[in-house]
C-alpha cells in the first residue's frame, strides 16, 4: 500500500495502482451522485464534477501527494452534494437558488432582449439553438424558455404545429416499445420469457426466415409479434 501515500519516487506499478484506485473512486463517486450529474450539468453538478476532477488528478501527476487525503475529501464532497440535494428538496428557497425557474426568451415571435442578458447568451446563440430545434423563423415561435440546465425549449405557434392523429380523429394502436430478443448474436432468454415465448418458437421463426442467431446483430419484436432482424 506504499503507493497510497506520498513518496519521493513511485515505480511504474505504483503509478498504475494509483490510476486504478483513482478511477475506481471516481466511478463510485459518479454512481453515488446519480445519473443526473452525467446527463445534465446544472450549477451543483458542474461544481462538484469540477472539484472532484481536480482533487483526483493531482495525486496522479505528483508522487509526493498521497491518495488518502484525496479520497477522504471526495467522500466529504459526496456527502455535501447529497445533503445539498436533500435540502433543495425540502427548502423551496434553497432549491430555487440552486435551480432557478425557467424564464422566456421569446414570446409570440418577439425576442425579449433583456432576458437574453439575464441568460448571458447572444442573439447568435439563440439563433443557433433555434436552428437545432428546426425552427426556420423566430416569428414561428410562440414561446422559447431558458431552462435551468442551460438549454432552450421552443414551442411553435399552434397554426404551425403538425397535425396529430387526435386532431383528425384517427384511432391509433397504444404506444409500445419493441422488445430486444437477440443482440450481437446472443438470445436474451429473460426477454423471451417475459413476452411468453421460448427458444423453440424463436428457432422456428428464424428457420422460416432462413437465418441463424450468429448472423443477427439485433432482433426485435413488437406488440403485434412481428420480428425484425438486423444483420452485421
CORSULZI-V824550 format. One line per field, one symbol per residue. ss: DSSP state (H for helix, E for strand, L for the rest). psi: psi as a letter, one per 30 degrees, with the letter a starting at -180 (. if undefined). A space follows every 50 residues. Layout:
# CORSULZI-V824550
ss = ???
psi = ???
This chain:
# CORSULZI-V824550
ss = LHHHLLLLLLLHHHHHHHHHHHHHHHHHHHHHHLLHHHHLLLHHHHHHHH HHHHHHHHHHHLLLLLHHHHHHHHHHHHHHHHHHHHHHHHLHHHHHHHLL LLEEEEELLEELHHHHHHHLLLHHHHHHHHHHLLLLLHHHEEEEEELLLL LEEEEELHHHLLLLLLLLLLLLLLLLLLEEEEELLEELHHHHHHLLLLHH HHHHHHHHLLLLHHHEEEEEELLLLLEEEEEL
psi = gefflklekkleeeeeeeeeeeeeeeeeeeeeflfefeekjaeeeeeeee eeeeefeefffjffklfeeeeeeeeeeeeeeeeeeeefeejeeeeeeeil kllkfkkhgkkjeefeeefhlleeeeeeeeeeghjekeffkekkkjlfgg lkkkjlkeffkkkleeeghkkllkklkkkjfkkhgkkjeeeeeeggllee eeeeeeeefhlkfffkekklkafghkkkkkl.
